[in-house]
Amino acid sequence: MLPSELAGQYCLCDINGLLPCSHHRLQPRLVPPQLLRRQVTLIRHWTGIGHALCAKYLARPNHTVIACIRNPSRPTSHLTSLFRGENTNLIISHIDSTDASTPSAAIARLQAQGITHLDLVIANAGICTCFPTAAEARLDDVRAHHEVNVLGPLAVFQATLPMLNHGLRPGHLRGRECGDGDGDKKRTKKKKGIFVAISSIGASISGMNRVMVPSSAYGPSKVALNYIMRKAHFENHERVCVFMVEPG
């Protein structure tokens, strides 16, 4: 399930990509033009889930999709050739999950290009390179999975948090549709940005006996990611919504 299917009261004027048009409740004239564009950041989407998410959001109108790749020297025609909705742009940037300095550098480049806020960040970079038992797991493999699957998304969260909490979003006020009662002035209110990380069934402790796969390098990294993202939500819930998605 994509973040776009998680809620359904507003559209265009709410957090990027979260709300389907069939549930639009506000009159378009109430939404200032500068607030219609939604900013989506996808971390590592060369193939698989990331590439599908990139295609999904690029196909929507009025989006800026920021696709972050690990190796900027590789060809990007498989991204630039994707269909784009009306008034939708693609920005390709660089983030390496093994280099904690790259998320902040990517944000600085975006700000230099005039990007002032992010509505949705999906940190989907991750690795699973081996399947050892606990008795056989090499410590170097455990560390490598932890670096990419835990520290990588954490570095992205820390770098993007100020941008997720920046700027006004149109608010939905029941009864008077963003009006303040005099029929002339319209109000906006701050809406939370969204940060999404990718979990796994391999992170389930209670279900471990039902998934008998040796994953003592990958599994612990996803358990740690679940904890730190959940902690990040409770520590910042007034500013940003953080949650995990288990894609199956």
DAZI-V158175 format. One record per run of one state. SS is the DSSP state (~ for helix, > for strand, _ for the rest). FROM is the first residue (numbers start at 0). TO is the last residue. If there is no record, write none. Layout:
ss=SS from=FROM to=TO
ss=SS from=FROM to=TO
//
This chain:
ss=_ from=0 to=1
ss=~ from=2 to=4
ss=_ from=5 to=5
ss=> from=6 to=6
ss=_ from=7 to=17
ss=> from=18 to=18
ss=_ from=19 to=19
ss=~ from=20 to=22
ss=_ from=23 to=26
ss=~ from=27 to=29
ss=_ from=30 to=31
ss=~ from=32 to=34
ss=_ from=35 to=36
ss=> from=37 to=42
ss=_ from=43 to=46
ss=~ from=47 to=57
ss=_ from=58 to=61
ss=> from=62 to=68
ss=_ from=69 to=75
ss=~ from=76 to=79
ss=_ from=80 to=87
ss=> from=88 to=93
ss=_ from=94 to=100
ss=~ from=101 to=111
ss=_ from=112 to=118
ss=> from=119 to=122
ss=_ from=123 to=137
ss=~ from=138 to=163
ss=_ from=164 to=167
ss=> from=168 to=169
ss=_ from=170 to=177
ss=> from=178 to=178
ss=_ from=179 to=184
ss=> from=185 to=185
ss=_ from=186 to=186
ss=> from=187 to=188
ss=_ from=189 to=191
ss=> from=192 to=197
ss=_ from=198 to=199
ss=~ from=200 to=202
ss=_ from=203 to=206
ss=~ from=207 to=209
ss=_ from=210 to=216
ss=~ from=217 to=235
ss=_ from=236 to=238
ss=> from=239 to=244
ss=_ from=245 to=247
//
